[in-house]
Amino acid sequence: MHVSSFYPSRVGHNPREKKLQRVRQRFMHKLKYYVDKYENGIQCSGCGRCVRYCPVNIDIRQVAGAMNGY
């Protein structure tokens, strides 16, 4: 799956116009909102696929560590 399959939507609308907003939403969904909603752990298996294939070299492990600091 390629990042372009996430945004913009098929009709060309992008609900978050700034890249920072899109990155924040993705990580908050995986590491915060999912946990709050289902109370059964983060939505991450720890496989590292997202780290290997991220086209802009974002390491979710570093992001999670930074989020834990707040």
Secondary structure, 3 states (H helix, E strand, C coil): CCHHHCCCCCCCCCCCCCHHHHHHHHHHHHHHHHHHHHCCCCCCCCCCHHHHHCCCCCCHHHHHHHHHCC
